[in-house]
Amino acid sequence: MKQFIGLDVSLKDTFVSVRKGGKRIWRGKCPSDPRLIAEVIRKRAPNAERVVFETGPLSVWVYHALTQEGLPAICIDARHAKAALDMAPNKTDANDADGLSHLAEVGFYREVRVKSFDSMLVRTLVAARNQLLKMTTQLSNQIRGLMKTFGLVVPKGAGRVFEGHVCSLLANNAGLKQIIKPLLDAWRGMRARAAELSKQLVASARASEQCQLLASIPGVGAVTASSFVAAIEDPGNFRKSRSVGAWIGLTTRRYQSGEVDYDGHIFRRGDNHLRGLLYEAATVILTRTRADSALRIWGLKLKERIGFKRAAVAVARKLAVIMHAMLRTGELFERSIAAEI
């Protein structure tokens, strides 16, 4: 008889629960190492039908490692699993593993597509670059704030202009210079490291045909194109291009009960970073792009009726649909028919 396994994975230990014939036949734990987990499963459940665990920080590593071990690993949506796991009177890791094994047995779960390591490598590159840029901005703001206390207001400017203003203002203040100089050196070092990661990202985007295809859209650069390709991976993962907007969380909520029926704000579920990048690209299309396109004209007309922010969200959703359609067909961006998709 087939066995069904639930795994509650944490950083240190993983609780394992095995069910067969509607009953739990074994429960235990082992270190969170996929090889050790695979050994436990082979020993306790040689006829494993499903190995279910939730999305989490280790889910990509565990999924691919268990799959390489020949086990039927399935990663499920943590939000969907939570509704079932909350039925247990006591919240423990062991009970969560029991609940996951029960979901595996009855088949009541929503499987999540786990990204490949290559896609995660691109996402890690983008995330590391963004973190360095954020830290650089925070450090420059800290320098400005510290200098204001002594009446030294740094004029607007970034990069070398900012550094030049700071150095000129500190020329006659030796005491403050000894304090600010280490911060300025750290700011300069982080800025250099961010530039290195930016070069890697641009080189990766230039080497990708899909990224080059998406970069033909005005307002879409290397970061947005690389993030979108890494998130989508295979265009065949979506049957319809319109599903991409909902998957990223750019569609509106709907509440309907009896005579009550209204639409709310967007879901904001899915990839937060990609959703932000698409919103930024939509903002560029509406405000900075000089070349007109059907998408920009449509967005500007929408802006007059519903306001800028809502129009930008609508353009971002439309942009996600267009980008997926381009990856599926391999066609360049057509300014005249972009808004008709």
C-alpha positions as CSV (number, residue, x, y, z in Angstrom):
1,M,0.0,0.0,0.0
2,K,1.2,3.5,-0.9
3,Q,2.5,5.8,1.8
4,F,2.1,9.6,2.1
5,I,4.7,11.8,3.8
6,G,4.5,15.2,5.3
7,L,7.6,17.3,6.1
8,D,7.7,20.3,8.4
9,V,11.1,21.8,7.4
10,S,12.9,24.2,9.7
11,L,16.5,25.4,9.7
12,K,17.7,22.8,12.2
13,D,15.3,19.8,12.2
14,T,12.6,18.4,9.9
15,F,9.7,16.6,11.4
16,V,8.5,13.6,9.3
17,S,5.0,12.0,9.4
18,V,4.1,8.9,7.4
19,R,0.5,7.9,6.7
20,K,-0.9,4.7,5.1
21,G,-4.5,3.6,4.7
22,G,-5.9,6.7,6.5
23,K,-3.7,6.2,9.6
24,R,-0.4,7.5,10.8
25,I,2.1,4.7,10.8
26,W,5.3,6.6,11.9
27,R,6.4,10.0,13.1
28,G,9.8,11.4,13.9
29,K,12.4,14.0,13.1
30,C,15.9,14.3,11.5
31,P,18.3,17.0,10.7
32,S,17.3,19.3,7.8
33,D,19.6,17.7,5.3
34,P,17.8,16.3,2.2
35,R,20.1,13.3,2.0
36,L,19.2,12.3,5.6
37,I,15.5,13.0,4.9
38,A,15.7,10.8,1.9
39,E,17.2,8.0,3.9
40,V,14.5,8.3,6.5
41,I,11.8,8.2,3.9
42,R,13.2,5.2,2.1
43,K,13.4,3.3,5.5
44,R,10.0,4.3,6.8
45,A,8.0,4.6,3.5
46,P,9.6,2.6,0.7
47,N,6.4,3.0,-1.4
48,A,6.2,6.8,-1.0
49,E,3.5,8.2,-3.3
50,R,3.8,11.9,-2.3
51,V,6.3,13.9,-0.2
52,V,4.6,17.2,0.7
53,F,6.2,20.2,2.4
54,E,5.4,24.0,2.5
55,T,7.0,26.9,0.8
56,G,9.8,28.4,2.8
57,P,13.4,29.6,2.8
58,L,14.7,26.0,2.2
59,S,12.0,24.8,-0.1
60,V,14.0,25.3,-3.4
61,W,17.0,23.4,-2.1
62,V,14.9,20.6,-0.5
63,Y,12.7,20.2,-3.5
64,H,15.5,19.8,-6.0
65,A,17.6,17.6,-3.7
66,L,14.7,15.2,-3.0
67,T,13.8,15.1,-6.7
68,Q,17.4,14.1,-7.5
69,E,17.1,11.3,-4.9
70,G,14.2,10.0,-6.9
71,L,11.4,10.9,-4.4
72,P,8.0,12.4,-5.5
73,A,8.6,15.8,-3.8
74,I,5.7,18.3,-3.9
75,C,5.9,21.9,-2.6
76,I,2.6,23.4,-1.7
77,D,1.4,26.9,-1.0
78,A,1.9,27.8,2.7
79,R,-1.2,30.0,2.8
80,H,-3.3,27.2,1.5
81,A,-1.8,24.7,3.9
82,K,-2.2,27.1,6.9
83,A,-6.0,26.9,6.6
84,A,-5.9,23.2,7.1
85,L,-3.1,23.1,9.7
86,D,-4.9,25.6,11.9
87,M,-7.6,23.0,12.5
88,A,-5.2,21.2,14.9
89,P,-5.9,22.2,18.6
90,N,-2.1,22.5,19.3
91,K,0.4,24.2,17.0
92,T,3.5,22.1,17.0
93,D,6.0,21.1,14.3
94,A,5.0,17.4,14.8
95,N,1.3,18.2,14.3
96,D,2.1,20.3,11.3
97,A,3.9,17.3,9.7
98,D,0.8,15.2,10.5
99,G,-1.4,17.8,8.8
100,L,0.8,17.9,5.7
101,S,0.8,14.1,5.4
102,H,-3.0,14.1,5.7
103,L,-3.2,16.7,2.9
104,A,-0.8,14.6,0.8
105,E,-3.1,11.5,1.3
106,V,-6.4,13.2,0.5
107,G,-4.8,15.4,-2.3
108,F,-6.2,18.6,-0.9
109,Y,-3.4,21.0,-1.7
110,R,-2.2,23.5,-4.2
111,E,1.2,22.6,-5.7
112,V,3.7,25.4,-6.3
113,R,6.1,25.6,-9.2
114,V,9.6,25.5,-7.8
115,K,12.1,27.6,-9.7
116,S,15.3,26.2,-11.1
117,F,18.7,27.1,-9.5
118,D,19.6,29.1,-12.7
119,S,16.6,31.3,-12.2
120,M,17.3,31.6,-8.5
121,L,20.8,32.7,-9.3
122,V,19.5,35.6,-11.4
123,R,17.0,36.5,-8.7
124,T,19.9,36.4,-6.1
125,L,22.0,38.7,-8.3
126,V,19.2,41.2,-8.6
127,A,18.4,41.0,-4.8
128,A,22.1,41.5,-3.8
129,R,22.4,44.5,-6.2
130,N,19.2,46.1,-4.8
131,Q,20.4,45.6,-1.2
132,L,23.7,47.3,-1.9
133,L,21.9,50.2,-3.6
134,K,19.6,50.5,-0.7
135,M,22.4,50.5,1.8
136,T,24.3,53.1,-0.2
137,T,21.3,55.4,-0.2
138,Q,20.8,54.9,3.5
139,L,24.4,55.7,4.3
140,S,24.4,58.8,2.2
141,N,21.3,60.0,4.0
142,Q,23.0,59.3,7.3
143,I,26.0,61.4,6.3
144,R,23.7,64.2,5.3
145,G,21.8,64.0,8.6
146,L,25.0,64.0,10.7
147,M,26.5,67.0,8.9
148,K,23.2,69.0,9.2
149,T,23.7,69.1,13.0
150,F,26.8,71.2,12.5
151,G,25.2,73.5,9.9
152,L,26.7,71.8,6.9
153,V,24.0,71.2,4.4
154,V,25.0,68.9,1.6
155,P,23.5,70.1,-1.7
156,K,21.5,67.8,-3.9
157,G,23.6,65.3,-6.0
158,A,24.6,61.7,-6.2
159,G,27.7,59.7,-6.9
160,R,30.9,61.8,-7.3
161,V,28.9,65.0,-7.0
162,F,27.8,64.0,-3.5
163,E,31.3,63.0,-2.5
164,G,32.7,66.2,-3.8
165,H,30.2,68.3,-1.8
166,V,30.9,66.4,1.4
167,C,34.7,66.7,1.0
168,S,34.5,70.5,0.3
169,L,32.2,71.1,3.4
170,L,34.5,69.1,5.7
171,A,37.7,70.8,4.6
172,N,37.5,73.3,7.4
173,N,36.2,71.0,10.1
174,A,38.9,68.5,11.1
175,G,37.0,67.0,14.0
176,L,33.9,66.2,12.1
177,K,36.0,65.0,9.1
178,Q,37.5,62.2,11.2
179,I,34.0,60.9,11.9
180,I,32.5,61.3,8.5
181,K,35.5,60.0,6.5
182,P,35.0,56.3,7.5
183,L,31.3,56.5,6.6
184,L,32.3,58.1,3.3
185,D,34.8,55.4,2.6
186,A,32.2,52.7,3.4
187,W,29.7,54.5,1.1
188,R,32.3,54.6,-1.7
189,G,33.1,50.9,-1.2
190,M,29.4,49.8,-1.3
191,R,28.9,51.9,-4.4
192,A,31.8,50.2,-6.1
193,R,30.5,46.7,-5.2
194,A,27.0,47.7,-6.5
195,A,28.5,48.8,-9.8
196,E,30.2,45.4,-10.1
197,L,26.9,43.6,-9.6
198,S,25.3,45.9,-12.1
199,K,27.9,45.0,-14.7
200,Q,27.2,41.3,-14.1
201,L,23.5,41.9,-14.4
202,V,23.8,43.8,-17.7
203,A,26.2,41.1,-19.1
204,S,23.7,38.4,-18.2
205,A,20.9,40.3,-19.8
206,R,22.8,40.9,-23.0
207,A,23.6,37.2,-23.2
208,S,19.9,36.2,-22.9
209,E,17.8,36.4,-26.0
210,Q,14.6,36.6,-23.9
211,C,15.9,39.6,-22.0
212,Q,17.0,41.3,-25.2
213,L,13.5,40.7,-26.6
214,L,11.8,42.3,-23.5
215,A,14.3,45.2,-23.6
216,S,12.7,46.4,-26.9
217,I,9.8,47.7,-24.7
218,P,10.4,51.4,-23.8
219,G,10.8,51.7,-20.1
220,V,12.0,48.1,-19.6
221,G,15.6,47.7,-18.7
222,A,18.0,44.9,-17.8
223,V,16.8,44.6,-14.2
224,T,13.1,44.3,-15.1
225,A,13.7,42.0,-18.1
226,S,16.0,39.7,-16.1
227,S,13.6,39.6,-13.1
228,F,10.6,38.8,-15.4
229,V,12.4,36.0,-17.3
230,A,13.7,34.5,-14.0
231,A,10.2,34.6,-12.5
232,I,8.3,33.2,-15.6
233,E,11.1,30.7,-16.7
234,D,9.0,28.9,-19.3
235,P,6.2,30.8,-21.0
236,G,4.3,27.5,-21.2
237,N,3.9,27.6,-17.4
238,F,0.9,29.9,-18.1
239,R,-1.9,28.9,-20.5
240,K,-3.0,32.5,-21.0
241,S,-1.0,35.6,-20.9
242,R,-3.7,37.3,-18.9
243,S,-3.0,34.9,-16.0
244,V,0.4,36.5,-15.4
245,G,-1.1,39.7,-14.0
246,A,-3.1,37.8,-11.5
247,W,-0.1,35.6,-10.6
248,I,2.0,38.7,-9.8
249,G,-0.8,40.2,-7.8
250,L,-1.8,43.1,-10.0
251,T,-5.5,42.2,-10.3
252,T,-8.2,43.7,-8.1
253,R,-9.8,41.9,-5.2
254,R,-13.5,41.0,-5.4
255,Y,-15.9,40.5,-2.6
256,Q,-19.4,39.1,-3.4
257,S,-22.0,38.0,-0.9
258,G,-25.7,38.3,-1.5
259,E,-26.5,41.8,-2.7
260,V,-23.0,43.0,-1.8
261,D,-20.5,42.9,-4.8
262,Y,-17.6,45.2,-5.1
263,D,-14.0,45.3,-6.3
264,G,-11.2,46.4,-3.9
265,H,-7.5,47.1,-4.2
266,I,-5.1,44.8,-6.0
267,F,-4.1,41.5,-4.3
268,R,-0.4,42.2,-3.8
269,R,0.4,38.6,-3.7
270,G,3.2,36.9,-5.6
271,D,6.6,38.4,-6.4
272,N,6.7,41.7,-4.6
273,H,10.0,42.8,-6.2
274,L,8.8,42.0,-9.7
275,R,5.5,43.8,-9.1
276,G,7.4,46.9,-8.0
277,L,9.6,46.7,-11.1
278,L,6.6,46.5,-13.4
279,Y,5.0,49.5,-11.6
280,E,8.3,51.5,-12.1
281,A,8.4,50.5,-15.8
282,A,4.7,51.6,-16.1
283,T,5.6,55.0,-14.5
284,V,8.5,55.5,-16.9
285,I,6.2,54.7,-19.8
286,L,3.6,57.3,-18.6
287,T,6.0,60.0,-17.6
288,R,9.4,59.8,-19.3
289,T,9.0,57.8,-22.6
290,R,9.1,60.2,-25.5
291,A,8.1,57.7,-28.2
292,D,4.4,57.1,-28.2
293,S,2.9,53.7,-28.3
294,A,-0.6,52.3,-28.1
295,L,0.2,51.2,-24.5
296,R,1.2,54.7,-23.5
297,I,-1.7,56.4,-25.2
298,W,-4.1,53.9,-23.5
299,G,-2.5,54.6,-20.1
300,L,-2.6,58.4,-20.5
301,K,-6.3,58.2,-21.4
302,L,-6.9,56.0,-18.3
303,K,-4.9,58.5,-16.2
304,E,-7.4,61.2,-17.0
305,R,-10.3,59.1,-15.8
306,I,-9.0,57.3,-12.7
307,G,-5.8,59.1,-11.7
308,F,-2.1,58.4,-12.1
309,K,-1.6,55.6,-9.5
310,R,-4.5,53.4,-10.7
311,A,-3.5,54.0,-14.3
312,A,0.1,53.0,-13.5
313,V,-1.1,49.8,-11.9
314,A,-3.3,49.1,-15.0
315,V,-0.4,49.7,-17.3
316,A,1.8,47.4,-15.2
317,R,-0.7,44.7,-15.4
318,K,-1.0,45.2,-19.2
319,L,2.8,45.2,-19.4
320,A,3.0,41.9,-17.7
321,V,0.6,40.4,-20.2
322,I,2.5,41.9,-23.2
323,M,5.8,40.7,-21.9
324,H,4.6,37.1,-21.5
325,A,3.0,37.2,-25.0
326,M,6.4,38.4,-26.4
327,L,8.2,35.5,-24.7
328,R,5.6,33.1,-26.1
329,T,5.7,34.3,-29.7
330,G,9.3,35.6,-29.9
331,E,8.1,38.8,-31.5
332,L,9.5,42.3,-30.8
333,F,7.4,45.0,-29.1
334,E,5.0,46.6,-31.6
335,R,4.0,50.1,-30.5
336,S,0.9,50.1,-32.6
337,I,-0.8,46.9,-31.3
338,A,0.7,46.6,-27.8
339,A,-2.5,47.7,-26.0
340,E,-4.7,45.4,-28.0
341,I,-3.3,42.2,-26.4
